[in-house]
Amino acid sequence: MKIATKFISSSVLTVGLSIFLIGGSNFLLRRAENSVEESRNQTRQALEIAMQLQVSLRDQIVTLKDFLMLNRNQSDMARYQKANTQFLANLKELESLIPENKNISSIHRRHQKLVHLAMGLRDTPSTLPHLQQSIRAINSYGKDIEFYLNVLIHNAQKKDALGLQATNQFKQTVYLIQYIIMAGIFLVAIAQFYLILLPVICSIQKLQMGTATIATGNLDYRLHIHTGDEIEQLASDFNHMAATLAQSYSSLEQKVDELHQATEKAEVANKAKSSFIANMSHELRSPLNAILGFSQLMTRSQTLPIEHQESVGIISRSGEHLLTLINNVLDLSKIEAGKTTMNGKNFDLHRLLEHIHDMFQLQAAEQGLQLLLEYTPEVPRYVHSDEVKLRQILINLINNALKFTQAGSVSVRVAGGDRENKNRTLVFEIEDTGAGIVAEELDTLFEAFTQTETGKQAQEGTGLGLSISRKFVQLMGGEMKVSSQVGVGTTFKFEIQVIQVDGSEIITSQPKQTVIALEPNQPPYRILIADDKPLNRQLLIKLLNPLGFQLQSAKNGQEAVEICSEWEPHLIWMDMRMPVMDGYTATQKIKGTTKGQATVILALTASVLEEERAVVLSAGCDDFLRKPFREAEIFDAMHKHLGVRYVYEDLKPTNTEGVNIGDVLTAKAIEALPTDLITQLEEAIVTSNLDLIDAVTEEIHQKNPPLAEAIKNCLHNFEYEKVLNLIPAHQV
């Protein structure tokens, strides 16, 4: 507070002195002006009265002369008396304004003589000599009184002029004093600046320079300020701060080095994790490619016995289940490695919900549970979001709900939001009437590889579904919560962000048909299959050879390059991970030649990393397929890039657009069929008689086409029990 005290004290002293001096001078000036003005007013009043006296005097003299010369008229004497009275009153007033004035005394004496003369005029003879003598006396007294009045007026005017002159001189003196005072105040302000403010400014400049020096990295800089006030304390604090900062910076450099080393280790670990994901993806998905691929080939066989078809169906479904488990593990690894991204697309949300409902309807019915699907009118039908991730979230949650619910129902509810806003927040709830989860397990429910006691007793799953689902929800702009009560049930609730789109922006997928041959009048297509795994080569050969393609195979990239230069294939199915020469190098070599540029190269990879697509395409490949693939994907890719046309199996599909299988395939619908037709259907399914199945479904088609198509779809997918469970009990 020392600086403030100095500044305030000096400022108060300066301002106080200035106010006192300027105020005092103004006060004196006003007093002098008032006094002079009062004197001048009195003088002006005296002048005015003196002039009135002159007028009254003239009236008296004129009246007296008229009295003498006009036959001594009494009216003239009355006028004289009136003028005399006015004169005496004015003279008395003037005497009160200017007391003890000799001129006034002289005027008074002369006027008394004039009055005495006037009183004696009545007795004066009317002879000419007497009249002349009286008039001369009146004139003499009048001149004397006029003389003294003129002197009095002259003195009053002179006094007024002197008063005005004195006032002007006094004002000039006061103004000079004020100028001197202002100059003194200015000098005091300059002294205050140099004695108080200038040292403060200099000290602040030193502080600013010190701050700038510290900012450049010179942490050894110190301030030397000795002012005995707050600036000195501030400089001391600055020096202490600089010393502390230097120490902290030294410690920070050490921590930065440690952090840099940790970052390098984390990058190495992250690269190792990515490499692990790629290797595990290839090693796990490649065998599954053969399992699922050969299963698809076996289902195409028309000579395979029914019991073997059922076995193949079991193998296919088991392979799909194993693929789901592997994908869960790989998805978690991708999430932890930061490799998972949003892949938004336009899709029909209502159809997705209905499809998932149909998918689990049979499982719920077999467990004696109700699977309920509800969505409010505000839920948009066509949206833009990541359909694949949303599907996986719902499948994981519904599958868990069915798995741990012994009786009651599983409800799936969806709520929309403001219809006027295209950016929508959708709220999903999956509620079950299962055993529930104890409060102690809720905190660890979403941790990877963690299962509740109920899940451990069921001995199913990997403990990854909820963890992956929650991370997917977070990636889609929402959060997942769970509430549960033991013995009552569990509710999972999550929200995601979507964009509402028009139905015209949706690409409707057509039902897949089985390819049985190539259309005639097409060139003989040469296809090269490059894969280091014999089973994978054999799978593609068995898939493509029956259709009439010309095929060759290579077990590494080097062989593929050599065959390509001699045989000039139209298309190469290129595995990207092979010994001797990988698919990336082989693709670059082939595309580097003039002939190779016309060859279509389609990459086959077991990697689940999305960035792998960009790497593959940058190597020169024309497209990208993941293992395990579906045969339809192989045929579609060849049609897209080579224009291959196929002959499809005639399934006589019925237009079931907007129809749910769960709504069509019901016990009530089957019970409405003729009894003998129901018996034939039951017999055909139990004996697995394909010819009888075709005949029965054809007959059902005539009565209920949607029901016939639903039954045919179930039997085509080996879902025999689903249909048998819907046949009335007395028929079975």
N, C-alpha and C positions, 0 to 999 in steps of 0.2 A: 504493500500500500504506500510505499515511500514516494514513488513517482506520482501517484494520484494525489497524495497529500501536498507535494510541492506544487503541482500544477493547479490544483484547486485553490490552494492558499494564495498563490500569486495572481491567479485569475480573479478571485474574490476581491483581493486588495486593489487590483487595477480597475476592475469594474466599479467597486465601491467609490474609489477616489474619483473616477470619471463622473459617476453619477452625482457625487457631492459637488464637485467643481462646476460641472455644467449646470446642475440644478440650482446651485447658489447664484451663479452668474445670471441665469434666467430669472431667478426670483428678484434679484436686485434690479435687473432691467425692467421687470414688470412694475416694481415699486416706483422706480424713477419715472417710468412712462405714466403711471397713474397720477403721481404727484404733479408732473408737468401738465398733464391733461386737465387735472383739476384746476391748476392755476390758470391755464389758458381758458378754461370754461368760465372761470370767475372774471377774467379780463374781458372776454367776449361779452359777458353779461353786462359788465361795467360800461363797455363801449356802447352797447345797445341802449342802456339807460341814459348815458350821456347824450346820445343822439336824440332820444325822446325829450330830454331836457331842452335841447336846442329847439326842437319843434314847439314845445310848450312856451319857451321864452319868446319865440317869434309870435306865437298866438297872443301872448300877453301884450307885447309892444304894439302889435297891429291893432289890437282891441282898444288899448289906451289911446292910441292916435285917432282911431275912429270915434271914440267917445268925445275927445276934444274937438274934433273937426266936424262932427255930424250932430251938432245940437245936443250933445250930452244925452244921448239915448240910453235909457236904463238897461235895455237888452244888451248893449255893448258891455256895460259894466257886469252884467250877469255872466256873459261869455268870459270876461276877464277873470271873474272869481272862479269859474270852472277850470280855466287854464292854469290859474294860480294854484288851485288845490292839486291838480295833476302834477304840476311842477314840484310842489313841496313833497308830495308822496314819492316821486321819482328821486328827488334829492335825498330824501331820508333813506330810500332803498340803496342808493349809490353810496351813501355814507356808511351803511352797514357792510357793504362789500369792501369799501376802501376806508377803513376807520382812520381818524387822525391824519387826514390828508389836508395840507394847507390850501390847496386849490379849492377844495370843497368848502373849507371855512371862508375863504374869500368870496366864493360864489354865494354863500349863505348871507354874508354881511351885505354884499352888493344887492342881493335880492330883497333883503329887508328894507333897504333904502328905497328900492323901487316900489315896494309895497306901500311904504310910508308916503311916497310921492303920489301913488295912485289914490290913496285915501284922501289926499288933500286936493285932488283935481276938481272935486265937486265945488270947492270954495274958491277956486281960482277964477279971476275975472276973465271975461271972454274977449278981452282986448287982444289985439294982434301981438303986441310985445309980450304979454303974459303967455299967450299960446306958444309963441316961438321959444320962449325960455323954458316952458314945460316940455315941449317936444325935444329941445336940445338935452334936457336933463334925462328924459326917457331914453333917448338914443345913447347918451353917455353911459347910463347904467346898463343898458342892453349890450353895448360894446364890451364893457368891462366883464359882464357875466359871460358873454360869448368868448372873450379872450381866455378866461380861465377854463371854460368848457373845452376849447380847442387844445389848450395845454394839457388838460386832463385826458382828452382823447389821444393826443399825440403820445403822451407818456404810456397810456394803456397799450397802444399799438406797438410802441417800442418794446414794452415789457413782453408782449406776446411774441414778438420776433426773437427777442433774446431767449425766451423760454424754449421756443422751437429750436433755435440754434444749439442751446445747451442739451436739449434732448438728443439731437442728431450726434453731437459730440460724444454724449454718454453711450449711445448705441455703438458707435464706432469703437469706443474703448472696450465695451463688453465683447463685441465681436472679435476684437484683437485678442482679448483674454481667452475666449473660447478656442480660437485658432491655436494659441499657445498651449492650451490644455490638451487639445487633440494631438498636437505634435508630441506633447509629453506622453500621452497614452500610447501613441505609435512607437515611441522610443522604448517605453516599458514593455510593449508587446515584442519588439525586436529583442530586447534583453531577455525576456522570458523564453523566446525561441532559442536563443543561443545558449542560455544557461540551463534550460530544462529539456526542451524538445529535441534540439540538435543532438545532444548525447544519446537520447533514446533512439533517434533515427539511425545514428551511426551504429549503435549496438544492434538494432534490428537488421541492418544491412549485413553486419558480421554474422548474425544468426542465419540469415538467408544464404550467404555465401557458404557457411558451414554446412547447411542442409544440402546445397547443390554439390558440395565436395563429397559429402557422404553418399549422395545419390550416384556419383560416378564410380563408387566402389572404394574410395580411400577411407577406410574405416579407422585409420590411425589419426585422422585430423582432430584437433582439439581447439576450443575457443579460449581466448584470454581476454576477459572483460572484467574490469574492477570499477563498478559504478556505485557499489554500496546500496543497491536497490533490487527490485524484482528482476531486472535484466541480468544482473550478476547471478541471481539464483537460477534463472532460466538457463543461462550459459552453463552453470554447474550441472544442472539436470541434463542438458544436452550432452555434455562430456560423458556423464554417467551412461546415458542412453547409447552413445557411440561405442563405449567400451563393452556394454552388454550386447549390442548388435554385432560387434566384431566377434565376441565369444560365440553368440548364437549362429553367426554365419559360418564360423569354423565348424561348429557342431553340425550345421545343416549340410555343409559340403560333405562331411563324413556320412551323414544319413542319405544324401543324394547318391553317393557312391554305392552305399549299401542297397538303396532302392534300385539303382541301375543294374546292379548285379542280380537283385531279385527279379527285376523285369526280364533280364536276359534268361534267367532260369525259367521264369513263367512262359516266355516265348518258346523256349526249348520244350517245356512240358506241353505247351499247347500244340506245337508241331508234332510232338510225339503222340498226343491224343488224336490229332487229325490223322496221323499215319495209322494209329491203331484203328480208328473208325474205318479208314479206307481198307486196311488189311482184313479186319473182321467182316466188313461188308462183303468183300470179295470171297473170303473163305467160307462164310456162312450162306450167302445167297447163291453162290455158284452151284453147290450140290442141290439146293432147293430148286434151282432152275431145271435141273435134270428130273427131279422127283415130280414137280408139277407139270413139266412139259410132257414127260412120257405118260403121266396120268391122263392128260388131255388127249394124247394120241390113242390111248387105249379106249377112252370113252367114245371115240369115233368108230371103233370096230363094230361091225354088224354081226360078227361071228362069236363075240365074247359071251360066254354063258352068263346067266343072270347073277349067279352067286359070285362070279368074278367081277361083274360090273359093280355089285355092291361093295366088293373089296376095294376096287379101284376108287369108288366114291369115298370110302373111308380113308384111303391113302391120300386122296386129293384134299379132303376136308382137314385131315391131320396136318398135311403139308401147309395148308393155308393158316391153320392155327399156329404152327411152328413159325411160319413167316411173320405172323402178327407179333409173337413174342420177341423174335429177333429184331423186328422193326422197333418195338418198344425200347429195347436195350440200345439200339443204334440211335433212336430219336433222343433218348436221354443224353447219350454221349455228344450228339450234335448240339443239344441245348447247352450243355456245360461248356462246350468248346466255342460257343457263340456262332455256330454255323447255321442255325435255324432262322429263316426269314419268312415274312408273309408272302404268300403267293395268291393274290386276290384274283377272282374271276366272277363273272355274272352267273347266277344259278337260281333255280326255282327252290326257294326255301320250303314251301309247303310240300313239294314232292319229296324233298330230302327227309323231312320229318315223317311223312307217310311211309317212305321206303324203310326207314329205320324201325318204325313201328311194326311193319310187316315182317321185318327180319327177325324180331324178337317175339312176335305174336305166338308162333308155334311153341317156342321154349316156355313162354308164360303159361300157355294152355296145358302143356305137359306137366307143369308144376302145380296146376290148379290155381293159378294167379290171374288177376285181371291186369292187363297192361293198357292204361288209359293215356290218351293223347289229347291235350286241350291247348288251343291257342286262340287268343282274343282277335276280334276283327281288326284291331289296329296293327297286327303283325303283317308286315309287307310280304307279298309272295315272291317278288323278284328282287334280289339284293346283290350287292357286290361285296364279297369278303373271301376268306380262305375256306372254301367248301370242304377240302380234305381234312383240315385241322378241326373244323366244327364237327364233321362226321365222326372223327376219332374221339373227340371229347364226349359226345353223346353216347357213342357205343361203349366207351369205357365206363361211364357212369351208369347207364342202363344195365349193362352186363353185371356190374357189381351189385346193383340193387336187386336184380333177379337171383343172383348167386346167394345172397344172404337174407332172402325173404322166404320164409316157409309157408306163410298163409297171408291172405289179404290181397294187396294190390301194389302196383308200382305206377305212379302217376308222373307223366311228363307234361309240364305246363310252360307255355311261352307267352310273354307279354310284350307288346310293341312299344308304343310311345306316341309322340305327336305326329299325326298323319301329315301335317303341313310341312314338316321338316324332313328333307331327304337324308340328312345325317341322323341315323336312328340308333338308340341304345336298346338292344334286345335283352330281356331278362329271362333266363331259363331256370326252371326248378325241376329237380328229379327227386320225388318223395317216395319212400317205401314204408312198408309196415313190418320191417324186419326186426331183428333182435336189438338193434341200436348199438351205439358206441359209448363206452364209458368216458367221462370227462377227461380222465388222465391221458387217454390215447388221442384226444382231438388235436393236441399241440404237435404231435409227431405224425399225424395222419398223412401229410403231404410230403414227407421225406422219402427219398428213393430207397427202395428195397426194404421198406418198413410195412409190416402188416399188423392188423389188430388181432386180438386173441381169437375172434371169430374167423378171421381169414386164415390164421394158422391152423385152426381146427379143420377148416375146409380143405387145406392142403392144395390150394389152387392159386395160380397167378404168380407173378414175379414181384409184386409190390411196387411196380413202376407206373401203373395206369393213372393213379391219382396225381402223382408227381408230374407226369408228362402233361396231363390234362390241365393242371393249374398253370404250368408254364405256357402252354398254348393259349390259355385264356388271357394271361398277362400280355402275351405277344399281340393278341387281337384287341388290346386296349381296354381290358376289364380286370375283374378280380373274382376269385372263387371263394365262397364261404360255406361252412357246414354247420348244421345244428342237429343234435341228436338227443334222444331220450331212451334210455335202456328199457326194453320191453315194449316201446311204442313205435319207434321207427327213426329214420334218418332222412334229412333233407339237404341236398346239395344245391346251392344257388350260385349262379354266375351270370355275368353280363358281358356282352361284346359290342363293339361298334361296327355298324354296317352302313352302307349307302344304298338307299332305295333306287332301283332302276326300272325302266320300262320293260314290258314283256317282249318288245321287239328286239331288245338287246340280248336276249337269251338264245344260245345255240342249242337247239333240241337234238339230243343224241338219238340216233336211230337204233332199233334193236339189232343186235349182232346176229348174223346168219352164218351157218357153217359152210366154209368153202369146200366144194367137192371136186372142182376141175377148173381148168383155164378155158376162157372163151376161145373158140376157133379163130383162125386167120390172124394169129399173133406171131411175131418173130420168136425163134427159140432163144429164150433168155439164158445167159450164162451167169451163174451165181457162184461166187467164191466164198467159202466159209473158213475164216481164220480164227482158231481158238486152240489154246494149249490143252484144254480138257477134252479127252476123247468123247465123253458122254455128251458134252454140249455140242460137239460137231455132229455126233450121231443123231441127236435130237433134231437139229435143223435139217439134216439129210432126210430123216424119216418123215418130217413134216412137209418138205418141199418136193422130194423126189416123186411121190405118187401123182403130183400135179403136172409133171412133164418138164420141169426145169432141168437145164444142164448144170451139173454140180461138180465142183472140185473143192478140196479142203486143204488147209495148211495148218501146221501145229505151232508156227511162230511167225513173226513179222517178216523175217528174212525169206522164208518160203513163199509168203504171200506176195512179196515184191517180185520174186523170180517168176512165179506163176502168172502174175498180172502182166509182166512184160511180154510173155509168150502167148498167153491165152486170151488176153484182153477181155476180162469179164465185164458185163454190164453193171453189176452191183457186187459189192463186197460187204459181208457181215464181219466186222472187225472187232475182235476182243481187244481191249486196250491194255490188259496186263498179261504179257506173254514173255517167256524166256528168249534168249538170243537177241531178239529185237522186239520191242514192245509195239503196241498198236499206234502210238503217237508218232514214233519215228517212221514206221512203215507207211503211215498215211502221208506224212510229209514227203517221203521219197516218191510215192506213187503220184501224188498231186503235183510234184515238181516236174513231171514229164508231160509232153504234149498229149500223148494218148491217155495218160492217167487222169488228166483234167476232165475228160468226158466220163470217167468211171464214177458211179455213185458209191460213196463209202458211208455205211451206217454203223455207228459205234454201238457196241454191246458192252456194258459195264455193270458191275455189281455194286458200284459206289452209290451211297445215299446222299452224298454231299451235293448241294445244289450248284455250287460253284464249279463242280466237275463238268457241267454242261458247257460253260464258257470255255474251259480249257480244251475240251474235246473239239468244239466247233472252231476254236482258234487254230487247232492243229490241222484243219482242213476237212474234217468230217462234215457230211451234209446233214446228218441228223443224229439223234441220241436216243437209245432205248436202254432201260434198266433191266437187269436180271433180278428175279425171275420174270420173264415176259409171258404174255398170253399170245396164243396163236393169232388171234385177231389183230394184235398190234403188229406182228410180223407182216401179215398180208396187207394191212392198211398202209404201212410204211412203203412196201414195194409198189402198191398202187399209186401212192403219192409221188414217189420219185422216179418210177419207171413207166407209170401208166398201165400196169398190168391189170387186166380185166378178168374177173372170175365168174364161175358158175356156182350158185349157192343152192343149198338144200332147200327144197320147197316145203316150208313149215305151215303154209296157209295161215298166216297170222291174222288174228282178229284185232280190230282196232279197239284197244283197251285204254286209250288215252284218258287219263283222269280217273281210271277205275283202280281201286286197291284190291289186291288179291284177298286180303283179310275180309273185305266186305263181300266178295263174291263167293269164295270158298268157305262155306259155313255148313254146319250140320243141318240146318233148316233147308238150305238149297238142295243138298243131297237127298234129304228125306222127301222132298217134293217130286223126285224122279220116280218112275215106275219101279215096283218092287223087284221084278225080274232083272231090270237094268242095274239096280243097286247090287243084286246078287252076282251078276256077271262082273261088275266092277270089282267087288271084293275078291272074287275068284281069280281074276286076271292079275290083281296086285299080289295076292298070296303066292300064286304059282309063277309070278314073274313072266307071264306069257305075253311077249311083246306084240304078237299078232292080235291076241285077244284084247290087249290094252288099246291098240289102234282102233279096233272095231268098236269097242265100247265107247271110247271117247268120241269117235265119229258119230255114233248114235246119240250121245249126250249133246253133241254140238247142234244137232237138229232141234233139240228141245231148249237148250240153254247155252248158247255159244260162249258167253264169258266164263261160265262154270267149266265147260269143256277145256278151254284154254288154260284156266287156272290149274285144273287137274293135270293136264299134259305138262305144264311147267314144273309142277311138283315132282311128277314121276321122272321127268327128264333129269332132274337134279337129285334123283334117288331119295326123295323125301316120301317114302312109301308110308311110314307110320303116320305122317301128318294127315294123309287122306284116310287111312284106316281108322284113325281116332275120331273122324267126323262121320263115319258110317253108323247109322242107328244100331244100338246094342243088340236088338233082336235079330238084325241081319248078320252081325258078326258071330 
